[in-house]
Amino acid sequence: MTILMAVVIPYLLGCINGAYYLTKWLKKQDIRELESGNAGATNAGRVMGKTGFLLTLLIDAVKTWLALWLVTVWFDGLLWPQVVAIAFVLLGHLYPAHLQFRGGKGIVVFLAGACWLQPLILAVLAGTMVVVYGLSRRYTISGFIAMAAVLGFLFYVFGVSVVSLGMSGMFIYMLLVYNK
């Protein structure tokens, strides 16, 4: 039952890909065959506009928070199972079995998980994103620098711990698979 709650259920929830299902429902197409070919929020925005972007963002955040809520209740608030759950929601999002293991890039899942662990992350993320984008005018670079700032804040709040190290590992993994 422990493995089911910490690993299997988060993976299965991660497999619910907002961009894929919204595009199938609204456009009757596979988002992985449109624009950038990625099944994530940014491509959903390209294909379906702001509404598609926001709905995808909402679906991907809610699936992450649902998994984390279940794990938090099941494990009585322990942090390590929450970090494990974020990792498996992320793996489900990146590699959904029913979509031939071709999912999104995991940005929303990562950030939703970080916000669950420390809600002030949202302010750090937004502030960093605004400043860096204002200086660079580059969305992707601004996003990754903001995500790195999120990690810095997690280290500040949690110290060297399962939270900060686990989230750092997920961030590094996302960087490694970002352009694949």
Backbone as CSV, one residue per row, in Angstrom:
resi,resn,N_x,N_y,N_z,CA_x,CA_y,CA_z,C_x,C_y,C_z
1,MET,0.824,-1.194,0.000,0.000,0.000,0.000,0.868,1.258,0.000
2,THR,2.016,1.203,0.674,2.909,2.355,0.728,3.422,2.710,-0.668
3,ILE,3.848,1.720,-1.424,4.336,1.960,-2.781,3.213,2.497,-3.658
4,LEU,2.034,1.950,-3.492,0.877,2.414,-4.259,0.642,3.901,-4.020
5,MET,0.664,4.325,-2.772,0.372,5.719,-2.448,1.503,6.671,-2.839
6,ALA,2.740,6.269,-2.682,3.860,7.185,-2.924,4.359,7.171,-4.359
7,VAL,4.085,6.090,-5.092,4.677,5.934,-6.418,3.626,5.730,-7.508
8,VAL,2.811,4.717,-7.379,1.896,4.345,-8.465,0.815,5.400,-8.684
9,ILE,0.129,5.796,-7.636,-0.937,6.798,-7.801,-0.372,8.125,-8.316
10,PRO,0.730,8.645,-7.759,1.296,9.871,-8.349,1.688,9.706,-9.824
11,TYR,2.267,8.561,-10.184,2.608,8.346,-11.600,1.349,8.387,-12.464
12,LEU,0.310,7.669,-12.040,-0.925,7.624,-12.829,-1.567,9.005,-12.941
13,LEU,-1.561,9.770,-11.866,-2.082,11.139,-11.942,-1.214,11.980,-12.876
14,GLY,0.110,11.774,-12.832,1.011,12.497,-13.725,0.728,12.213,-15.189
15,CYS,0.214,11.028,-15.483,-0.097,10.655,-16.866,-1.283,11.425,-17.443
16,ILE,-2.062,12.077,-16.584,-3.168,12.902,-17.078,-2.548,14.163,-17.673
17,ASN,-2.485,14.201,-18.981,-1.811,15.300,-19.669,-2.838,16.318,-20.154
18,GLY,-2.863,17.457,-19.484,-3.850,18.486,-19.795,-3.828,18.928,-21.242
19,ALA,-2.654,19.193,-21.785,-2.542,19.674,-23.168,-3.063,18.630,-24.154
20,TYR,-2.717,17.374,-23.923,-3.156,16.308,-24.823,-4.680,16.193,-24.831
21,TYR,-5.268,16.095,-23.637,-6.713,15.877,-23.568,-7.516,17.097,-24.001
22,LEU,-7.050,18.289,-23.684,-7.755,19.495,-24.147,-7.734,19.598,-25.668
23,THR,-6.591,19.311,-26.264,-6.486,19.388,-27.720,-7.336,18.310,-28.377
24,LYS,-7.336,17.115,-27.809,-8.191,16.045,-28.342,-9.665,16.450,-28.268
25,TRP,-10.047,17.048,-27.154,-11.434,17.426,-26.929,-11.855,18.623,-27.780
26,LEU,-11.025,19.665,-27.800,-11.410,20.905,-28.478,-11.060,20.931,-29.968
27,LYS,-9.938,20.331,-30.336,-9.474,20.388,-31.726,-9.566,19.056,-32.455
28,LYS,-9.834,17.998,-31.718,-9.894,16.642,-32.288,-8.564,16.248,-32.936
29,GLN,-7.461,16.727,-32.343,-6.124,16.428,-32.858,-5.197,16.047,-31.707
30,ASP,-4.060,15.490,-32.062,-3.022,15.139,-31.095,-2.043,16.309,-31.033
31,ILE,-1.929,16.948,-29.883,-1.070,18.118,-29.742,0.392,17.796,-30.060
32,ARG,0.756,16.538,-29.929,2.143,16.141,-30.210,2.456,16.166,-31.703
33,GLU,1.431,16.411,-32.518,1.620,16.547,-33.964,1.443,17.993,-34.428
34,LEU,1.316,18.919,-33.488,1.069,20.323,-33.811,2.186,21.206,-33.250
35,GLU,2.463,22.297,-33.948,3.459,23.289,-33.521,4.768,22.630,-33.092
36,SER,5.173,22.794,-31.815,6.458,22.252,-31.359,6.421,20.737,-31.157
37,GLY,5.230,20.162,-31.104,5.093,18.728,-30.893,5.128,18.317,-29.440
38,ASN,5.223,19.280,-28.535,5.285,18.978,-27.119,3.888,18.998,-26.511
39,ALA,3.648,18.100,-25.581,2.342,18.010,-24.914,2.383,18.772,-23.598
40,GLY,2.677,20.070,-23.696,2.763,20.903,-22.497,1.987,22.194,-22.641
41,ALA,2.004,22.987,-21.582,1.206,24.214,-21.509,1.605,25.246,-22.568
42,THR,2.885,25.417,-22.808,3.316,26.421,-23.791,2.811,26.068,-25.180
43,ASN,2.933,24.818,-25.568,2.431,24.406,-26.876,0.910,24.467,-26.920
44,ALA,0.257,24.165,-25.802,-1.200,24.298,-25.741,-1.594,25.753,-25.995
45,GLY,-0.796,26.673,-25.493,-1.048,28.089,-25.753,-0.893,28.428,-27.224
46,ARG,0.106,27.842,-27.866,0.297,28.080,-29.299,-0.885,27.544,-30.102
47,VAL,-1.353,26.367,-29.711,-2.400,25.678,-30.467,-3.796,26.212,-30.146
48,MET,-4.044,26.519,-28.867,-5.403,26.878,-28.450,-5.521,28.269,-27.833
49,GLY,-4.436,29.031,-27.832,-4.490,30.383,-27.284,-4.355,30.400,-25.764
50,LYS,-4.619,31.587,-25.199,-4.453,31.775,-23.754,-5.336,30.834,-22.941
51,THR,-6.542,30.601,-23.421,-7.438,29.707,-22.692,-6.856,28.301,-22.618
52,GLY,-6.323,27.801,-23.711,-5.696,26.484,-23.720,-4.494,26.425,-22.794
53,PHE,-3.687,27.488,-22.806,-2.526,27.564,-21.921,-2.966,27.508,-20.461
54,LEU,-3.934,28.358,-20.094,-4.373,28.445,-18.699,-5.072,27.172,-18.225
55,LEU,-5.899,26.576,-19.085,-6.556,25.325,-18.701,-5.545,24.197,-18.524
56,THR,-4.558,24.143,-19.404,-3.508,23.124,-19.276,-2.730,23.331,-17.992
57,LEU,-2.376,24.566,-17.723,-1.661,24.903,-16.497,-2.475,24.453,-15.280
58,LEU,-3.759,24.737,-15.283,-4.637,24.363,-14.174,-4.718,22.842,-14.005
59,ILE,-4.936,22.135,-15.093,-5.025,20.665,-15.020,-3.727,20.066,-14.480
60,ASP,-2.601,20.530,-15.011,-1.314,19.969,-14.587,-0.984,20.320,-13.132
61,ALA,-1.357,21.515,-12.692,-1.140,21.883,-11.285,-2.056,21.080,-10.370
62,VAL,-3.324,20.958,-10.744,-4.290,20.244,-9.892,-3.926,18.769,-9.762
63,LYS,-3.484,18.133,-10.837,-3.113,16.711,-10.720,-1.929,16.553,-9.762
64,THR,-1.010,17.507,-9.802,0.140,17.468,-8.894,-0.317,17.656,-7.460
65,TRP,-1.161,18.660,-7.225,-1.634,18.926,-5.865,-2.508,17.797,-5.335
66,LEU,-3.284,17.162,-6.190,-4.097,16.027,-5.754,-3.194,14.886,-5.274
67,ALA,-2.165,14.581,-6.050,-1.217,13.530,-5.644,-0.552,13.905,-4.323
68,LEU,-0.165,15.161,-4.184,0.510,15.590,-2.961,-0.435,15.605,-1.760
69,TRP,-1.671,15.968,-1.995,-2.641,15.933,-0.904,-2.828,14.492,-0.412
70,LEU,-3.000,13.562,-1.347,-3.174,12.156,-0.970,-1.969,11.639,-0.186
71,VAL,-0.779,11.952,-0.667,0.444,11.487,-0.004,0.611,12.161,1.359
72,THR,0.290,13.442,1.441,0.400,14.155,2.716,-0.535,13.540,3.756
73,VAL,-1.751,13.233,3.354,-2.708,12.609,4.273,-2.232,11.207,4.645
74,TRP,-1.850,10.414,3.652,-1.462,9.023,3.882,-0.225,8.927,4.775
75,PHE,0.751,9.822,4.566,2.016,9.758,5.307,2.086,10.790,6.430
76,ASP,0.935,11.307,6.833,0.840,12.201,7.986,1.787,13.411,7.889
77,GLY,1.890,13.993,6.688,2.652,15.228,6.511,4.152,15.091,6.356
78,LEU,4.672,13.871,6.347,6.122,13.698,6.151,6.542,14.289,4.807
79,LEU,7.707,14.909,4.776,8.151,15.572,3.548,8.723,14.616,2.508
80,TRP,9.482,13.588,2.933,10.128,12.740,1.928,9.122,12.052,1.001
81,PRO,7.961,11.574,1.498,7.007,10.979,0.546,6.438,12.018,-0.428
82,GLN,6.345,13.260,0.008,5.862,14.312,-0.885,6.851,14.544,-2.024
83,VAL,8.133,14.541,-1.712,9.163,14.713,-2.750,9.147,13.516,-3.700
84,VAL,9.003,12.320,-3.162,8.897,11.123,-4.004,7.676,11.243,-4.923
85,ALA,6.558,11.702,-4.364,5.336,11.856,-5.159,5.536,12.868,-6.284
86,ILE,6.182,13.989,-5.999,6.441,14.981,-7.056,7.261,14.330,-8.166
87,ALA,8.277,13.569,-7.789,9.117,12.908,-8.792,8.294,11.968,-9.667
88,PHE,7.346,11.241,-9.085,6.565,10.293,-9.873,5.449,10.963,-10.668
89,VAL,4.909,12.070,-10.170,3.977,12.846,-11.002,4.752,13.386,-12.207
90,LEU,5.962,13.874,-11.959,6.809,14.385,-13.038,7.109,13.286,-14.057
91,LEU,7.476,12.102,-13.592,7.745,10.995,-14.519,6.501,10.613,-15.310
92,GLY,5.345,10.623,-14.662,4.099,10.343,-15.371,3.805,11.400,-16.423
93,HIS,4.118,12.653,-16.115,3.891,13.735,-17.072,4.864,13.643,-18.257
94,LEU,6.122,13.358,-17.956,7.136,13.248,-19.013,6.940,11.991,-19.859
95,TYR,6.589,10.897,-19.201,6.524,9.597,-19.858,5.201,8.882,-19.578
96,PRO,4.084,9.412,-20.073,2.803,8.727,-19.847,2.718,7.443,-20.676
97,ALA,2.513,6.334,-20.008,2.511,5.026,-20.676,1.491,4.964,-21.810
98,HIS,0.306,5.499,-21.602,-0.760,5.410,-22.605,-0.543,6.343,-23.801
99,LEU,0.455,7.227,-23.725,0.793,8.116,-24.844,2.162,7.756,-25.416
100,GLN,2.501,6.489,-25.363,3.771,5.977,-25.872,4.968,6.693,-25.233
101,PHE,4.823,7.072,-23.973,5.880,7.702,-23.183,6.350,9.035,-23.770
102,ARG,5.433,9.749,-24.448,5.744,11.076,-25.026,4.806,12.114,-24.423
103,GLY,5.261,12.758,-23.353,4.435,13.741,-22.665,5.002,15.136,-22.766
104,GLY,4.753,15.925,-21.723,5.210,17.307,-21.678,6.618,17.415,-21.114
105,LYS,7.012,18.629,-20.795,8.367,18.874,-20.277,8.409,18.939,-18.757
106,GLY,7.255,19.017,-18.105,7.204,18.910,-16.652,7.363,20.208,-15.875
107,ILE,7.429,21.327,-16.545,7.659,22.600,-15.864,6.551,22.885,-14.845
108,VAL,5.299,22.765,-15.272,4.173,23.074,-14.374,4.146,22.100,-13.199
109,VAL,4.398,20.839,-13.442,4.417,19.842,-12.362,5.493,20.201,-11.345
110,PHE,6.686,20.523,-11.821,7.790,20.893,-10.943,7.420,22.107,-10.094
111,LEU,6.902,23.137,-10.745,6.573,24.374,-10.026,5.381,24.194,-9.090
112,ALA,4.386,23.414,-9.502,3.248,23.147,-8.618,3.715,22.382,-7.380
113,GLY,4.628,21.444,-7.571,5.180,20.709,-6.431,5.958,21.619,-5.499
114,ALA,6.761,22.506,-6.069,7.525,23.455,-5.253,6.585,24.379,-4.481
115,CYS,5.517,24.835,-5.133,4.537,25.711,-4.462,3.816,24.980,-3.333
116,TRP,3.572,23.683,-3.514,2.947,22.899,-2.454,3.864,22.843,-1.236
117,LEU,5.151,22.610,-1.487,6.109,22.482,-0.395,6.350,23.813,0.315
118,GLN,6.319,24.918,-0.431,6.559,26.240,0.138,5.803,27.270,-0.712
119,PRO,4.621,27.681,-0.285,3.787,28.580,-1.085,4.445,29.917,-1.469
120,LEU,5.397,30.409,-0.681,6.078,31.661,-1.032,6.924,31.535,-2.303
121,ILE,7.110,30.305,-2.754,7.844,30.053,-4.000,7.227,30.849,-5.143
122,LEU,5.922,30.984,-5.130,5.235,31.694,-6.209,5.738,33.129,-6.323
123,ALA,5.953,33.796,-5.210,6.466,35.171,-5.227,7.899,35.210,-5.755
124,VAL,8.717,34.246,-5.331,10.105,34.171,-5.810,10.120,33.934,-7.314
125,LEU,9.308,32.993,-7.759,9.230,32.662,-9.180,8.794,33.874,-10.000
126,ALA,7.691,34.488,-9.598,7.148,35.623,-10.360,8.121,36.791,-10.373
127,GLY,8.675,37.114,-9.222,9.611,38.242,-9.155,10.839,38.021,-10.013
128,THR,11.421,36.850,-9.925,12.610,36.537,-10.727,12.276,36.545,-12.212
129,MET,11.144,35.953,-12.558,10.736,35.886,-13.965,10.568,37.285,-14.548
130,VAL,9.905,38.168,-13.818,9.672,39.540,-14.298,10.990,40.272,-14.502
131,VAL,11.874,40.177,-13.526,13.153,40.890,-13.616,13.997,40.350,-14.769
132,VAL,14.166,39.035,-14.828,15.036,38.449,-15.854,14.440,38.646,-17.247
133,TYR,13.126,38.496,-17.370,12.504,38.718,-18.678,12.643,40.184,-19.093
134,GLY,12.500,41.079,-18.133,12.674,42.503,-18.428,14.068,42.818,-18.945
135,LEU,15.058,42.103,-18.452,16.432,42.324,-18.887,16.771,41.580,-20.181
136,SER,16.257,40.374,-20.325,16.680,39.525,-21.447,15.684,39.448,-22.603
137,ARG,14.405,39.634,-22.304,13.328,39.458,-23.296,13.311,38.044,-23.879
138,ARG,13.766,37.086,-23.082,13.804,35.681,-23.500,13.011,34.851,-22.501
139,TYR,11.899,34.324,-22.958,10.965,33.598,-22.096,11.596,32.340,-21.497
140,THR,12.220,31.508,-22.309,12.761,30.236,-21.827,13.890,30.464,-20.832
141,ILE,14.806,31.344,-21.162,15.926,31.642,-20.254,15.393,32.193,-18.929
142,SER,14.431,33.110,-19.022,13.845,33.701,-17.814,13.202,32.623,-16.943
143,GLY,12.510,31.705,-17.590,11.853,30.632,-16.856,12.831,29.735,-16.127
144,PHE,13.903,29.351,-16.800,14.857,28.463,-16.152,15.640,29.171,-15.049
145,ILE,15.941,30.445,-15.232,16.604,31.191,-14.155,15.652,31.334,-12.965
146,ALA,14.375,31.572,-13.236,13.388,31.663,-12.156,13.273,30.328,-11.426
147,MET,13.315,29.223,-12.172,13.255,27.910,-11.533,14.498,27.655,-10.679
148,ALA,15.650,28.134,-11.131,16.869,28.015,-10.324,16.731,28.847,-9.044
149,ALA,16.093,30.017,-9.144,15.842,30.838,-7.949,14.920,30.106,-6.981
150,VAL,13.964,29.358,-7.526,13.079,28.539,-6.696,13.912,27.545,-5.893
151,LEU,14.875,26.923,-6.549,15.744,25.971,-5.845,16.537,26.663,-4.747
152,GLY,17.057,27.850,-5.053,17.786,28.611,-4.038,16.918,28.895,-2.828
153,PHE,15.657,29.233,-3.084,14.733,29.516,-1.988,14.434,28.245,-1.190
154,LEU,14.308,27.116,-1.879,14.082,25.857,-1.165,15.270,25.528,-0.260
155,PHE,16.489,25.762,-0.736,17.667,25.542,0.114,17.648,26.501,1.301
156,TYR,17.215,27.740,1.076,17.122,28.718,2.154,16.119,28.256,3.216
157,VAL,14.960,27.788,2.796,13.891,27.389,3.724,14.177,26.041,4.377
158,PHE,14.586,25.045,3.590,14.713,23.679,4.089,16.149,23.256,4.369
159,GLY,17.128,24.100,4.023,18.525,23.707,4.174,18.865,22.568,3.228
160,VAL,19.962,21.891,3.514,20.333,20.721,2.725,19.477,19.573,3.258
161,SER,18.468,19.243,2.491,17.482,18.259,2.968,16.955,17.457,1.794
162,VAL,16.083,16.509,2.100,15.446,15.709,1.056,14.649,16.610,0.112
163,VAL,14.071,17.688,0.634,13.285,18.593,-0.204,14.184,19.316,-1.201
164,SER,15.182,20.029,-0.702,16.025,20.822,-1.600,16.856,19.942,-2.532
165,LEU,17.385,18.854,-2.034,18.186,17.968,-2.884,17.307,17.227,-3.891
166,GLY,16.145,16.750,-3.448,15.232,16.044,-4.355,14.733,16.948,-5.470
167,MET,14.330,18.170,-5.125,13.848,19.106,-6.140,14.987,19.514,-7.077
168,SER,16.191,19.638,-6.540,17.350,19.949,-7.394,17.607,18.826,-8.383
169,GLY,17.514,17.590,-7.917,17.679,16.447,-8.812,16.649,16.442,-9.928
170,MET,15.405,16.770,-9.581,14.350,16.829,-10.610,14.628,17.941,-11.608
171,PHE,15.086,19.092,-11.125,15.401,20.216,-12.007,16.531,19.839,-12.970
172,ILE,17.573,19.226,-12.461,18.692,18.805,-13.313,18.205,17.798,-14.353
173,TYR,17.380,16.861,-13.933,16.842,15.879,-14.884,16.037,16.577,-15.979
174,MET,15.206,17.541,-15.578,14.410,18.273,-16.565,15.312,19.021,-17.548
175,LEU,16.404,19.596,-17.062,17.351,20.269,-17.960,17.953,19.280,-18.960
176,LEU,18.274,18.096,-18.490,18.901,17.084,-19.342,17.950,16.593,-20.437
177,VAL,16.659,16.506,-20.135,15.713,15.985,-21.124,14.946,17.090,-21.842
178,TYR,15.225,18.352,-21.547,14.443,19.470,-22.069,14.369,19.501,-23.605
179,ASN,15.471,19.296,-24.274,15.486,19.407,-25.743,15.348,18.075,-26.455
180,LYS,14.996,17.043,-25.742,14.857,15.729,-26.400,13.469,15.539,-26.901
